[in-house]
């Protein structure tokens, strides 16, 4: 099978490309990336073809999709704060870009299986212990709204055109290759780089906001299984395992992993931030009954080891 990974030089995409390239039955992997947040260095030594380009280039997307048996669509303009500052750009890449990918898949003779990456941001801040896929959605940011639009388009194409589709809602993915050196970096790489430098850890709000952290290796395993078995679902699927860790707890755990105490610096809350984000994994485990998550401490150790050897601020 030939697989196209959009956003394939990014943090999640490059980890996935590595995993796909090692699978029996995967004959060729192509990574499409505009390198705006990804890096060609992330694919060093990985037997994949990297095509530098954008999902907004309909002709390019059409040519690449026409040769694929499966498309894993990860390309996006990430970050809630970034979307608050520039909502049009987030919509254009995340919604219109996804529509370009879906149109190419609909037109392709290969009738590729399509896996799309949405986000837990679509839920907003509903006050429930676990966020299940049947909850009403109410995004609090333009980023969340753009991700809701992209998953709605994907599921509509499945319904309208019979396209084989699977949409995942990712929850706070972390791990090796994740970028740290920019204004919109995720919390784990920011904490790791600041702690390694002996600096305070920036926490927006009181630090009791909680997340369902998911190791990128667990995500890659699920995506590989979905590709090889051509898994589909008529609705979105949470890709997380129901853990709840506050930012204060994360900081303490990082201190244990690094073997030294860390100090927090409390900053004003950010617009669009969600207080509680914890997945119900029931549907995921039904579709992928053999999947087991990497526990947070183990994942943080692997991530810290990578950060210790990576260039400061390495792109992801």
C-alpha positions as CSV (number, residue, x, y, z in Angstrom):
1,X,0.0,0.0,0.0
2,X,1.1,3.5,-0.8
3,X,0.4,6.1,2.0
4,X,0.4,9.9,1.8
5,X,0.9,11.7,5.1
6,X,0.0,15.4,5.0
7,X,2.0,17.3,7.6
8,X,4.4,14.4,7.4
9,X,7.5,16.4,8.4
10,X,5.8,17.7,11.6
11,X,5.9,16.4,15.1
12,X,3.1,13.7,14.8
13,X,3.6,13.3,11.1
14,X,7.3,12.4,11.3
15,X,6.7,10.0,14.1
16,X,4.0,8.3,12.0
17,X,6.1,8.2,8.9
18,X,8.8,6.3,10.8
19,X,6.3,3.8,12.1
20,X,4.6,3.4,8.7
21,X,7.9,2.9,6.9
22,X,8.7,0.0,9.2
23,X,5.4,-1.9,8.6
24,X,5.2,-4.9,6.3
25,X,2.7,-4.2,3.5
26,X,3.5,-0.5,3.3
27,X,5.4,-0.2,0.1
28,X,5.8,3.6,-0.1
29,X,5.3,6.6,2.2
30,X,5.1,10.2,0.9
31,X,5.2,13.1,3.3
32,X,3.6,16.4,2.1
33,X,4.6,19.4,4.2
34,X,5.1,23.1,3.7
35,X,7.7,23.2,6.4
36,X,6.0,26.1,8.2
37,X,6.1,24.3,11.5
38,X,7.7,21.0,10.4
39,X,11.3,20.3,9.4
40,X,12.9,18.1,6.9
41,X,15.4,17.1,9.6
42,X,12.6,15.2,11.4
43,X,12.7,12.7,8.5
44,X,16.4,12.2,8.4
45,X,17.1,8.5,7.9
46,X,13.5,7.7,7.3
47,X,12.8,6.0,3.9
48,X,10.0,8.3,2.8
49,X,9.6,10.9,0.0
50,X,9.3,14.4,1.3
51,X,7.4,16.8,-1.0
52,X,7.6,20.4,0.0
53,X,4.2,22.0,-0.7
54,X,0.9,23.1,0.8
55,X,-2.5,21.4,1.1
56,X,-3.8,24.7,-0.3
57,X,-2.2,23.7,-3.7
58,X,-5.1,21.7,-5.2
59,X,-3.1,20.5,-8.2
60,X,-0.3,19.2,-6.1
61,X,-2.6,17.5,-3.6
62,X,-4.5,15.9,-6.5
63,X,-1.4,14.4,-8.0
64,X,-0.1,13.0,-4.7
65,X,-3.5,11.6,-3.7
66,X,-4.0,9.9,-7.1
67,X,-1.2,7.5,-6.3
68,X,-2.2,6.7,-2.7
69,X,-4.2,3.9,-1.2
70,X,-4.4,5.7,2.2
71,X,-4.2,9.3,3.2
72,X,-3.5,10.4,6.8
73,X,-4.3,14.1,6.9
74,X,-2.4,15.7,9.7
75,X,-1.5,19.0,8.1
76,X,-2.9,22.0,10.1
77,X,-2.2,25.4,11.4
78,X,-1.9,24.6,15.2
79,X,-2.4,26.5,18.4
80,X,-5.3,28.1,20.1
81,X,-3.5,31.4,20.9
82,X,-2.3,31.6,17.3
83,X,-5.9,31.2,16.0
84,X,-7.1,33.9,18.3
85,X,-4.6,36.3,16.8
86,X,-5.3,35.2,13.2
87,X,-8.6,33.3,12.8
88,X,-8.7,33.6,9.0
89,X,-5.4,31.8,8.5
90,X,-6.5,29.0,10.8
91,X,-9.7,28.6,8.9
92,X,-8.0,28.6,5.5
93,X,-5.5,25.9,6.3
94,X,-7.6,23.7,8.6
95,X,-11.0,23.9,6.9
96,X,-10.3,24.8,3.3
97,X,-7.1,22.8,3.2
98,X,-9.0,19.7,4.4
99,X,-11.7,20.3,1.7
100,X,-8.9,20.2,-0.9
101,X,-7.7,16.9,0.5
102,X,-11.2,15.4,0.5
103,X,-12.0,16.6,-3.0
104,X,-8.7,15.0,-4.2
105,X,-9.7,11.7,-2.5
106,X,-13.2,11.8,-3.9
107,X,-11.8,12.2,-7.5
108,X,-9.0,9.6,-7.2
109,X,-9.4,6.3,-8.9
110,X,-7.6,4.6,-6.0
111,X,-10.5,5.5,-3.7
112,X,-8.1,6.0,-0.8
113,X,-8.9,5.4,2.9
114,X,-8.8,8.8,4.6
115,X,-7.8,9.4,8.3
116,X,-8.2,13.0,9.5
117,X,-6.9,14.6,12.7
118,X,-9.3,16.7,14.6
119,X,-8.9,18.0,18.2
120,X,-10.3,17.9,21.6
121,X,-10.7,21.6,21.3
122,X,-14.1,21.0,19.5
123,X,-15.7,20.1,22.9
124,X,-15.0,23.5,24.5
125,X,-15.2,23.5,28.3
126,X,-18.3,21.3,29.1
127,X,-18.2,20.3,32.7
128,X,-18.3,16.5,32.5
129,X,-15.8,14.0,33.9
130,X,-15.1,12.4,30.5
131,X,-15.7,13.9,27.1
132,X,-17.4,11.4,24.9
133,X,-18.1,11.7,21.2
134,X,-21.8,12.1,21.6
135,X,-21.5,15.3,23.7
136,X,-22.6,18.6,22.2
137,X,-19.6,20.6,20.8
138,X,-18.9,24.2,21.5
139,X,-15.4,25.3,20.5
140,X,-14.0,28.3,22.5
141,X,-11.5,29.3,19.9
142,X,-11.2,29.8,16.2
143,X,-8.8,26.8,16.2
144,X,-11.4,24.6,17.7
145,X,-14.0,25.9,15.3
146,X,-11.8,25.2,12.3
147,X,-11.1,21.6,13.5
148,X,-14.8,21.1,14.0
149,X,-15.4,22.2,10.4
150,X,-12.7,19.9,9.1
151,X,-14.1,16.8,10.8
152,X,-17.6,17.7,9.7
153,X,-16.5,18.0,6.1
154,X,-14.7,14.6,6.4
155,X,-17.8,12.9,7.8
156,X,-20.1,14.6,5.3
157,X,-17.9,13.2,2.4
158,X,-18.2,9.8,3.9
159,X,-22.0,10.1,4.0
160,X,-22.4,11.9,0.6
161,X,-19.8,10.1,-1.5
162,X,-19.1,6.9,0.3
163,X,-15.5,7.9,1.0
164,X,-13.9,5.5,3.6
165,X,-13.2,8.0,6.4
166,X,-12.0,7.9,10.0
167,X,-11.8,11.1,12.1
168,X,-9.8,11.2,15.3
169,X,-10.0,13.9,18.0
170,X,-6.4,14.2,19.4
171,X,-5.9,15.2,23.1
172,X,-2.6,16.9,24.1
173,X,-0.2,14.8,22.1
174,X,3.5,15.1,23.3
175,X,6.8,13.3,22.7
176,X,10.0,13.5,20.7
177,X,10.3,15.9,17.7
178,X,7.8,18.3,19.3
179,X,8.8,22.0,18.9
180,X,9.8,24.1,21.8
181,X,11.4,27.2,20.4
182,X,8.4,29.3,19.3
183,X,5.7,31.4,20.9
184,X,3.0,28.8,20.4
185,X,4.8,25.7,21.7
186,X,2.9,23.1,23.6
187,X,3.2,22.8,27.3
188,X,5.4,19.6,27.6
189,X,8.3,20.9,25.4
190,X,8.1,24.3,27.0
191,X,8.3,22.8,30.5
192,X,11.1,20.5,29.5
193,X,13.3,23.1,27.9
194,X,12.7,25.6,30.7
195,X,13.4,23.0,33.4
196,X,16.5,21.8,31.7
197,X,17.8,25.4,31.7
198,X,17.0,25.9,35.3
199,X,14.3,28.4,34.5
200,X,10.7,28.7,35.9
201,X,7.9,26.8,34.2
202,X,5.2,29.2,32.8
203,X,1.7,28.3,34.0
204,X,-1.2,30.4,32.7
205,X,-3.9,30.5,35.4
206,X,-3.7,28.5,38.7
207,X,-2.2,25.3,37.2
208,X,-5.2,23.2,38.2
209,X,-6.4,23.0,34.6
210,X,-6.2,19.3,33.6
211,X,-5.3,17.5,30.4
212,X,-5.4,14.0,28.9
213,X,-1.7,13.8,27.8
214,X,-1.2,11.2,25.0
215,X,2.3,10.0,24.0
216,X,3.0,10.3,20.3
217,X,4.1,6.7,20.0
218,X,0.6,5.6,21.2
219,X,-0.9,7.8,18.6
220,X,1.3,6.5,15.8
221,X,0.5,2.9,16.7
222,X,-3.3,3.6,16.5
223,X,-2.9,5.4,13.2
224,X,-0.8,2.5,11.7
225,X,-3.4,0.0,12.8
226,X,-6.1,2.2,11.3
227,X,-4.3,2.4,8.0
228,X,-3.5,-1.3,7.7
229,X,-7.0,-2.5,8.6
230,X,-8.8,0.4,6.8
231,X,-10.8,1.2,9.9
232,X,-13.8,3.6,9.4
233,X,-16.4,5.0,11.8
234,X,-19.5,7.1,11.1
235,X,-18.6,9.6,13.8
236,X,-15.5,11.1,15.4
237,X,-13.3,9.0,17.7
238,X,-11.3,10.3,20.7
239,X,-7.7,9.3,20.5
240,X,-6.7,9.4,24.2
241,X,-7.0,7.1,27.1
242,X,-9.0,9.0,29.8
243,X,-6.1,10.2,32.0
244,X,-6.4,13.4,34.0
245,X,-3.2,15.4,34.9
246,X,-3.1,19.0,36.1
247,X,-0.3,21.3,35.0
248,X,0.8,21.4,38.6
249,X,1.0,17.6,38.7
250,X,2.8,17.6,35.3
251,X,5.4,20.0,36.7
252,X,6.0,17.8,39.8
253,X,6.3,14.7,37.6
254,X,8.9,16.4,35.3
255,X,10.9,17.3,38.4
256,X,11.0,13.6,39.3
257,X,11.9,12.6,35.7
258,X,14.7,15.2,35.6
259,X,15.9,14.4,39.2
260,X,15.7,18.0,40.4
261,X,13.0,20.4,41.7
262,X,11.3,22.8,39.4
263,X,9.6,26.1,40.1
264,X,6.4,27.5,38.5
265,X,5.8,31.0,37.3
266,X,2.1,31.9,37.3
267,X,0.8,34.0,34.5
268,X,-2.6,35.4,33.5
269,X,-5.0,32.8,31.9
270,X,-5.1,32.7,28.1
271,X,-8.1,33.4,26.0
272,X,-9.6,30.2,24.6
273,X,-7.9,27.9,27.1
274,X,-10.0,25.0,28.3
275,X,-10.2,24.1,32.0
276,X,-10.7,20.3,31.8
277,X,-9.9,18.1,28.8
278,X,-10.3,14.3,29.5
279,X,-11.4,11.8,26.9
280,X,-13.7,8.9,27.2
281,X,-11.8,6.1,25.4
282,X,-14.7,3.7,25.1
283,X,-15.1,4.0,21.3
284,X,-11.4,4.0,20.7
285,X,-10.9,0.8,22.7
286,X,-13.9,-0.8,20.9
287,X,-12.3,-0.1,17.5
288,X,-8.7,-0.9,18.6
289,X,-9.1,-3.4,21.4
290,X,-5.4,-4.3,21.6
291,X,-4.1,-0.7,22.0
292,X,-2.4,0.1,25.3
293,X,-1.2,3.6,26.2
294,X,2.3,4.6,27.2
295,X,2.1,5.8,30.8
296,X,2.9,9.5,31.3
297,X,6.1,9.0,33.3
298,X,7.6,6.6,30.7
299,X,6.6,8.9,27.9
300,X,8.1,12.0,29.6
301,X,11.4,10.1,30.2
302,X,11.6,9.2,26.5
303,X,10.8,12.8,25.6
304,X,13.3,14.2,28.0
305,X,16.0,11.9,26.6
306,X,15.2,13.2,23.1
307,X,15.3,16.9,24.2
308,X,18.6,16.3,25.9
309,X,20.2,15.5,22.5
310,X,18.1,17.7,20.2
311,X,19.2,21.2,19.2
312,X,17.6,23.9,21.3
313,X,14.3,25.0,19.8
314,X,14.4,22.3,17.2
315,X,11.4,22.5,15.0
316,X,8.7,19.8,15.1
